[in-house]
Amino acid sequence: MTIPTPLQQTLENFETDLAFQSDEDSRKGASCGSSSVQMLSEFLPWGESGCFVLATTGIVELEYAALQKSCGIFDASCRGTIEITGVDRLECMNRLTTQQIASMKVGESKQAFVTSRKGSIVADVVIHVLQESVWIDVDVTVVPQVIEHINSYIVMEDVQTKDVSDSTHWLWCLGKTAFEHEVEQGSSFCLPPSLLGIKGKAIALQTNEVVQTWSSIVEQGVRPIGWYALNMVRIENSTPVFMIDFDTSNLPHETNMIDSRVRFDKGCYLGQEIIARMESLGSPKRKLMRLKMKTDDLPVAGAQIWNDDTITGTPIGVVTSSAISPMAGGIPAVLVMLAKQQAAEGAFVYMYVGTDLIEAEVLPLELELKDATE
């Protein structure tokens, strides 16, 4: 059962004021003067665990603009935290992940895949190094499975794992000016841009610090944002998200995110042989790509994709995420998982949007942002 966010009541009571001046002199009998509309927050479920995240404070367009022009604050109740302690904590995580963890310094953060013996993804995680521990920042719905996986490979090492999701809460300050705002409490880390396709910082707080810290950031002029706006930005930036665009059934190469999460010059780790063999000799059976839409029709997640306009035979892929893209003039941004024979740049695919058959061009993922650690 997921712990409710400490900000639940604060967010429920938050109101976005939309004030405007009306001039109705040209309309006989109409009222004149100022008017104000208060917009209430909305929430949506995250996974099947009962977790809810803020969807919007009422005006998605303003939240989107804040992410593009300045910054916004997001209540990351969808993230869980696993604390790793013990002398061998860095070496242990280095053996179980695709990143170079052993040489990380205090205060550093890196994104990595936790992989199985067969090379499949157990979790997509952000690893934060503290003075006396390592934090595994991961989707809250998979925390128990990740702890079980790590514990199953601890033999003689001095390593202990603990789920601290109920006492550690994350806020994300995202956007161009995210690092300009002061935070007096908690621990701040640079959030890898490859996680969401946008720069920012992650703030880890004790539960009794969350409301005060969130309020102080908002008082500095930072706009609260919900998942709707954040989701638009990350899809525009071609950034897949674990448990949405890919999951534990996928191999790292199928995500098209190898550059940001896998190091091929490190020592042995679980699943390394399979991942290295695929890098050198093979190609994945499927791959995440993006589509260039020909119209402003928005395909929904789960929509099936075919390789020709006859729509016969077996579908060759599925839409994993989609959103209207203001940066593209309203043309949708779409992420898809395609069979390898169709996951080629320049190929054309087809899908239904309602009763209309829509054509789209296949393009590679293009994440232009670089991690601050590079």
Buried (B, 14 or more C-beta within 10 A) or exposed (E): EBBEBBBBEBBEEBEBEEEEEEEEEEEEEEEEEEEEEEBEBBBEEBBEBEBBBBBBBBBBEBBBBBBBEBBBBBBBBBBBBBBBBBEBBBBBBBBBBBBBBEEBEEEBBBBBBBBBEEBBBBBBBBBBBBEEBBBBBBBBBBBEBBBEBBEEEBEEBEBEBEBBBEBBBBBBBBBBBBBEBEBEBBBBBBBBBBBBBBBBBBBBBBBEBBBEBBEBBBEBEBBBBBBBBBBBBBBBBBBBBBBBBBBBEBBBBBBBBBEBBBBEEBEEBBBBEBBEEBBEEEEBEBBBBBBBBEEEBBBEBEBBBBBEEEBEEEBBBBBBBBBBBBEEEEBBBBBBBBBBEBBEEEBBBBBBBEEEBBBBBBBEBEBEBEBBEE
